[in-house]
Amino acid sequence: MLFLTPTLFSSVTLGLYVLLHSTIDIIEAFTLIAMVSICRTALFQLPQAISSFYKAKISLSRIDLFLESDYPLLPPFTSEDVPASPSSMPLISSTYSDNSGSLGPGRISFRDASFRWPATAHVSDVVVVTPATMVESSEQSVSCKSKDVGVSPVDGNSIGAEGFCLQRVNLELDRGALVMVVGRVGAGKSSLVNAILGEMPRTSGVLEIGGRVAYVSQDTWIRNATLRGNILFEQDYDPERYAQVLEASQLAMDLNALPNGDSTEIGERGINLSGGQKARVAIARAMYRTGTDVLILDDPLSAVDPHVAHAIFEKCIVGMAGDQTRLLVLNSHYDLLSKVDLVAVLDNGTIVSQRSYEDVAIQFPDLATSSNVAINKSRLGDTNNMEAFLTSDEETESGNKMEPTGQLILDEDRVRGSVAGHVYKTYPDTSTSPDSTAFSLR
C-alpha cells in the first residue's frame, strides 16, 4: 500500500487543514495543492527508499553473520594438529598449502587424513507449529543456533547425527600423474574432491597441495555472458590458445551452429545450452587458464556422448593438460580407465584400492565388464561424421533453441503509422444495432 502514499498525504493534509481552520478559501486551496505537488516526487520515491533500506539492512545482517561465523579462511601453511575432541575440531581444514614447504608444484599428499561434513539436523529437532504448541511455547523461548546445524552434500551417507566422513585417506600424487576416482553412488568421490579444495572439514591427518588448482564441477557453472566471456573468464584473449582450447574441448564445431559464434549470449546457468555443451564450456574454461598445476574434474564427461568423451580425454586431459596433475572422477565411460596411471576405488568414504587398471580389474571384475561395454558403445559412435553427432544429439538435449540473432534480449518491434480514414467509416457500419453504433461514436 506504499504506492498510495502521495494520495493519502494529500487527503490527510487537506483534512487536517479543514479540521483546524474549519474553512478553506480558493487561495489557500491552490497554495496547498502547489505545496503537495512539490512534495509529490519525494513521496513517490519514499516507498522505494523504504524497501531499499530494509533490503540493505537484511543484506548487511547476513554479511555480518558470515564474518562473525566460525568458518575461518584457509591459512597459507600446512599444519598437522589433531584436535583433542570433536568440539575443538576446525570447521575448515587448515592443511591447504599453496606450493609451501618441501611439496613441489602439482603434488597432492594425503597422509592418514580424515574429513567429516558438519552434522545435519535430526527429524526430531523439527518443531511443527500448531495452536497447542504455540500456547506451550509462549512460556518458554526456543532458540536454534546456526552453528549447531550444518549442511551435508548429497554425495555420502550420514550416520546418526554425524555427517558423512572420509576415513584415513592415504594418497600420493606426483606432478603429471593421471588418476581416476571410481566407486558406487554415495561412496565419497565428490567429498574427496571437496576435501582437496578445502571445502570439507579435516578432523585428523595431513593434506598438502602444491600449486594452483583448476576445478570443473559436476554441476557446471555458467554465467550470463557470451560464450567467449565464459571461457576467458576475465583473462586476456590469446587467439592462438583460444582456438586450441576450442578444438580440444570439441566446441569449435558448435560455433558454426550458434547464430553469432562465440559472441552468442548464454543465459543464466546456460539455459540455452545443452548439458553436454555446458560441460564442454566448463572444461574449456579450465583448459584456457594458464599457470595451473593441478586439474580436478568432477565427472564432467558423463554429460557428453562416448565419442565426444574420448576426444576430450585425448586432446584436453591427456594432451593440453599433460604436464599437470589430473584427478578425474568417473561415473561412466569406464573404458578410459585403461589409459590412466592410477585408479582409486572408493567405498563408504574409504579408499579400498589404489592400483593400476590391470590390478584393479582383477580385484573388481565389474569394472572390467563395464569397461568392455563402454568400449563397444564408443566404437558404435566412432564415425567420421562427428559434426553430425555434436550438433544433432546435443541440440535435442536442451529443447531451448537459439534466437536467430544470437541474443537473448531483443529490441521490441513497434509498428508505426496512422489509421486510414475508411477505418473510421467502416467501424460504425459494421455494428449490429443503432445503440451500439451510438456508443461507438461516443
Residue pairs with C-beta under 8 A, 6 or more apart in sequence:
2 46
2 47
2 50
2 51
3 47
5 43
5 44
5 46
5 47
6 36
6 40
6 43
6 44
9 36
9 39
9 43
10 36
13 32
13 36
14 24
14 32
17 24
17 28
17 32
18 24
24 32
65 146
69 146
69 147
70 91
70 147
71 91
71 92
72 90
72 91
72 92
72 94
73 92
74 92
74 93
74 94
74 96
74 198
75 94
75 96
76 97
76 98
76 100
77 97
77 100
78 95
78 96
78 97
78 100
78 101
78 103
78 206
78 208
79 94
79 95
80 95
80 205
80 206
81 94
82 204
82 205
83 89
83 90
83 203
83 204
86 203
89 116
89 201
89 203
90 201
90 202
91 118
91 201
92 198
92 201
93 115
93 195
93 198
93 200
93 201
93 202
93 207
94 202
95 113
95 202
95 205
95 206
95 207
95 208
96 198
96 207
96 209
97 103
97 208
97 209
97 210
98 209
98 210
98 211
98 212
99 105
99 210
99 211
99 293
100 208
100 210
101 208
103 109
103 208
103 209
103 210
104 175
104 210
105 175
105 210
105 211
105 293
106 174
106 175
106 176
106 210
106 211
106 293
106 294
106 324
106 325
107 172
107 173
107 174
107 175
107 208
107 209
107 210
107 211
107 325
108 171
108 172
108 173
108 196
108 207
108 208
108 209
108 210
108 294
108 325
108 327
109 171
109 172
109 173
109 206
109 207
109 208
109 209
110 169
110 170
110 171
110 172
110 205
110 206
110 207
111 170
111 205
111 206
111 207
111 208
112 168
112 169
112 170
112 204
112 205
112 206
113 166
113 168
113 169
113 170
113 195
113 202
113 204
113 205
113 206
113 207
114 165
114 166
114 167
114 168
114 169
114 202
114 203
114 204
114 205
115 165
115 166
115 169
115 191
115 195
115 200
115 201
115 202
115 203
116 162
116 163
116 164
116 165
116 166
116 200
116 201
116 203
117 150
117 151
117 152
117 153
117 156
117 158
117 163
117 164
117 165
117 191
117 200
117 201
118 150
118 151
118 152
118 163
118 201
119 148
119 149
119 150
119 152
119 158
119 161
119 162
119 163
120 149
120 150
120 151
120 152
120 158
120 161
120 163
121 149
122 161
127 133
127 142
150 163
152 158
152 163
152 164
153 164
153 190
153 191
153 194
155 164
155 186
155 188
155 189
155 190
155 191
156 163
156 164
156 165
156 186
156 188
156 190
156 191
156 349
157 164
157 186
157 348
158 164
164 188
164 191
164 349
165 203
165 349
166 188
166 191
166 192
166 195
166 200
166 349
166 350
167 349
167 350
168 205
168 350
169 192
169 195
169 205
169 350
169 351
170 351
171 344
171 351
171 354
173 179
173 325
173 327
173 342
174 325
175 210
175 293
175 323
175 324
175 325
176 322
176 323
176 324
176 325
177 325
177 326
177 341
177 342
178 317
178 318
178 326
178 328
178 339
178 340
178 341
178 342
179 325
179 326
179 327
179 328
179 340
179 341
179 342
179 343
179 344
180 327
180 328
180 329
180 330
180 336
180 337
180 340
180 342
180 343
180 344
181 189
181 192
181 193
181 327
181 328
181 329
181 330
181 344
181 346
182 189
182 329
182 330
182 331
182 334
182 337
182 343
182 344
182 345
182 346
182 367
183 189
183 345
183 346
183 347
184 347
185 331
187 346
187 347
187 348
187 349
188 346
188 348
188 349
188 350
189 298
189 299
189 329
189 331
189 346
190 218
190 298
190 329
191 200
191 349
192 329
192 346
193 215
193 296
193 298
193 327
193 329
194 200
195 202
195 207
196 207
196 209
196 213
196 296
196 327
197 213
197 215
197 296
209 294
210 293
210 294
211 292
211 293
211 294
212 291
212 292
212 293
212 294
213 292
213 293
213 294
213 295
213 296
214 286
214 289
214 292
214 294
214 295
214 296
214 324
215 286
215 296
215 297
215 298
216 279
216 282
216 283
216 285
216 286
216 295
216 296
216 297
216 298
216 300
217 282
217 298
217 300
218 298
218 299
218 300
218 329
220 270
220 278
220 279
220 281
220 282
220 300
220 303
221 269
221 282
222 230
222 266
222 268
222 269
222 270
222 273
222 278
222 281
222 282
223 229
223 230
223 266
223 268
224 265
224 266
224 267
224 268
225 265
225 266
226 262
226 263
226 264
226 265
226 266
227 251
227 255
227 258
227 261
227 262
227 263
227 264
227 266
227 281
228 237
228 242
228 262
228 263
230 266
230 281
230 285
231 242
231 245
231 246
231 262
231 281
231 284
231 285
231 288
232 242
232 288
233 285
233 288
233 289
235 288
235 289
235 290
241 288
241 290
242 288
243 252
244 320
245 251
245 284
245 287
245 288
245 320
246 252
246 255
246 262
246 284
247 315
248 284
248 287
248 312
248 315
248 316
248 319
248 320
249 280
249 281
249 283
249 284
249 287
249 312
249 315
249 316
250 280
250 304
250 308
250 311
250 312
250 315
250 390
251 277
251 280
251 281
251 284
253 386
253 387
253 390
253 391
254 277
254 280
254 390
254 391
254 394
255 261
255 262
257 391
257 395
258 264
258 402
258 406
259 402
259 403
259 404
259 405
259 406
260 405
260 406
260 407
261 406
263 406
264 402
264 406
264 407
265 406
265 407
265 408
265 409
266 272
266 273
266 281
267 408
270 277
270 278
270 281
271 400
272 398
272 400
272 401
272 402
272 408
273 281
273 398
274 394
274 395
274 396
274 397
274 398
275 303
275 397
275 398
276 303
276 304
276 305
276 308
276 393
276 394
276 397
277 394
277 398
278 303
279 300
279 301
279 303
279 304
280 304
280 308
280 312
282 300
283 297
283 300
283 312
283 316
286 292
286 295
286 297
287 316
287 320
287 321
292 324
293 324
293 325
294 324
294 325
294 326
294 327
295 317
295 321
295 324
295 325
295 326
295 327
296 326
296 327
297 317
297 326
297 327
297 328
297 329
298 329
299 328
299 329
299 330
299 331
299 332
301 309
301 312
301 313
301 328
301 330
301 332
301 333
301 336
302 331
302 332
302 333
304 312
305 381
305 389
305 393
306 333
306 374
306 377
306 378
306 381
307 378
307 381
307 382
307 383
307 386
307 389
308 386
308 389
308 390
309 333
309 336
309 378
310 333
310 336
310 378
310 382
311 386
313 333
313 336
313 339
317 326
317 328
318 339
328 340
330 336
330 337
332 374
333 374
333 378
334 367
334 370
334 371
334 373
334 374
335 371
335 372
335 374
335 375
335 378
336 374
337 343
337 357
337 360
337 361
337 367
337 371
338 357
338 371
340 357
341 356
342 354
342 355
342 356
343 353
343 354
343 355
343 356
343 357
343 360
343 367
344 351
344 353
344 354
345 351
345 352
345 353
345 354
345 360
345 363
345 364
345 367
346 352
353 359
353 360
353 363
353 364
355 363
360 367
361 367
361 368
361 371
381 389
383 389
395 401
403 410
427 440
428 437
428 440
428 441
431 437
431 440
